[in-house]
Amino acid sequence: MALNFYWYPKCGTCRKAKKWLEEHNIAFNEIHIVENPPSKDELASFFKKSGLELKKFFNTSGQKYRELGLKDKLATMSEEEMLELLASDGMLIKRPIAADEDAVTVGFKEEQYAEIWGS
């Protein structure tokens, strides 16, 4: 399975991550995270593979996150509720997300990309 790269073209961090993948000749499927957000099942799979807390999948600096007051609500939400919320709006998801059948990364840190996606 090729690498799926969920990104938002206007996001500077996403552009840096995409450039890194291109410079390292890593093939990937480009997916616009707002127009085609990952499904609830895909997000659940990413969550399990990532080893991260589910709240790390939220774009905490996003306008939508603040508008919905999620900082205070996430602590009392169930995993199911969080996954449904994330799947409902790509702007709520921390980006970029890169995933294949074995691994997933959320956000972009060059060292992490080199370790996980580097050849």
N, C-alpha and C positions, 0 to 999 in steps of 0.2 A: 504494500500500500504506500502510495506517495504521501509526502508530507502535506497536510492541509494547513493552510495559513490564513487564519481569520484576522482581518485587519480593517481599519478605517482609513481611507486614503488621506484625509486631512490631518491625521494624527502623526506628529513628528516622530514619536517613538516607533510607530508602525513602519514608517518610511525607513528609519534606520535599520530595523530588523529585516525588512525586505531587501535592502541594499546588502546587508551582511550575507543573507542567503544567496543572493545573486553573485556576489564576489567570491563565495566559496563553492560556486557551481552546484548548489543543492536544488534539485528539482522540487517544485511545490505547486499545489493547486491554490490559486488566489481566490479567497472568498470574502466578499464584502460583509463585514459583521453586522451592519445595520440592515442592509437589504436582504441578507440571508443568514440570520443569526442561527447559531447551533440550536438544535432541538433540546428539549428537556432530557431525553435519553442520552444524547451526545454529551451534554453538559455533565450528566451523572457519571458517564464513562470518563470524561476528562478529570473530574473531581477525584475519582477512585485512583486513576493512574498517576495523578500529580503528587499525591501525598500532602497536599496543602489543605488548610482549613477552607471550607466552602466560602466563607466571607472574603477570602483573598481573590475570589473571582469577580468581586464587585468593583466597578470603576468608582472608587470613593472620591475622586476629584471631579467627577462629572456633575453637570448641572441637574440631571434627572435624579441622581442619587440624593442630592441636597434637597431638591423640590419635594421628594417623597419622604424626607426625614428618616432615611434608612439607617443612619448612624445609631439612632436610638431603638429602631425596630428590629434590627437583625438579631440581637441577643435573644429575643423571645420567639423568633420565627423557627419553624421546623425546617429540616433539610428539604423536605418536599415543597414547602412554601417558597423557600429561597430558589430552588431549581425552577419552579414555575415562573417566578418573578424574573429571573435571569433570561429564561427562554422567551419571555414576552416582549423584551426590548433590548436590542443589541447595544444600545447606548449605555445600558447598565453594566455591561460586561467589561472587565479589565482587558485591555488589548495590548499587543496582539496575542492571539493564542495560536501556537503551532502544535500540531498533534499528528502522530502516526499510530500504528497499532500497539506500540510498546511504550511510548512516552508522550508527555505533554509539557509545554512551558507556557507560563502566563506572564505577560509583560516581556521586556527585552533587557537582558543583561548579557553583554558580549561573552563573558567567561562561561556563563551557563549555556549559551548557544554553542560555543566551541566544544564544551564537554558533551552535550547531548546530541547536537545535530552535526557537529564537525565530522569529517570522514577519517 
